Amino acid sequence: MHMLFHDSSFAANIVYEEDVRMEHGKKMLPPKLLHGGDYNPDQWLAYPEVLDEDVELMKKANVNCVTLGVFSWSRLEPEEGKYDFGWLSDVIDRLYARGIYTILATPTGAMPHWLTSKYEEVRKVEPNGLRRLHGQRHNFCPSSPVMRQKTAQIDGGAGKQRPAGIDEHDGRVQAAQLF
């Protein structure tokens, strides 16, 4: 699996199914450039017709890869220790069925309210010494031991609850974007 350590901007090129190659029994993208960007479908889960339209528009734009999960922590772990990866697996499957691959991101772009309320130390500190308020994007404090622990837990998918295909890497998820 490829690892990315920056934002999800990609150059344009489309990958056709006949271009997908097998490597050690797993589907792999050919050595081509990926075209896509961040996709945040979690706000539309109750409206599958919106998700279908999104995918159709992506295909018209020759998108072949999207980054999922950047701002999804509150959907993936709505309560501390209670995980829901089912919707994410469904979105990954829906995209893959249309020839769109996934780069799965660490969801630290937006921390859930339960996390920032219970563990104040996970929020960034401003130069004036005050902690940032809840609700700001990319507001985590990377030196917080609690933040590192909680990030490792959500990145690890809480064990066996992680999205299907991540451990077995069948080609749907092509990379991980880490923060």
Summary of the structure (lengths in Angstrom):
residues: 179
radius of gyration: 17.1
end to end distance: 16.3
largest distance: 56.2
contacts: 501
relative contact order: 0.19
helix: 33%
strand: 18%
